[in-house]
Amino acid sequence: MAKKKTRYAARIMRHRRVRKHIVGFPERPRLNVFRSLNEIYAQVIDDQAGHTLASASSIDKELRSKMSGLTKKQQAHLVGEKIAERAKAVGVDSVVFDRAGYRYIGRIKALAEGARESGLKF
């Protein structure tokens, strides 16, 4: 008897399938997004070197004071703006967007739009 797939298991399968083709290079690193129930995290990763070049999240000390009273989508937009700012500070203007198996709606879309508005290209 086959087991029913959970949403989490389906997302992990989608993520693995997509990651076969998405690779971050030094000139165009990967912007990875992780979404938990309450928070959102973003990292700019150089896969060849195995290093995180920049990161931002809704629990950063710098952003935490601005998060009170905002919706999750607004928080994601702020995180997108901050990750773009930090990526540009280390010399990255273009990235490959890795949405980690999540659908491109809601908080994932808000983060991407925030990063694009701040000048990150993908």
Secondary structure as UniProt FT lines:
FT   HELIX           7..19
FT   TURN            20..21
FT   STRAND          30..35
FT   STRAND          40..46
FT   TURN            47..50
FT   STRAND          51..57
FT   TURN            58..59
FT   HELIX           61..67
FT   TURN            68..69
FT   HELIX           72..89
FT   TURN            90..91
FT   STRAND          96..98
FT   TURN            100..101
FT   HELIX           106..117
FT   TURN            118..119
//
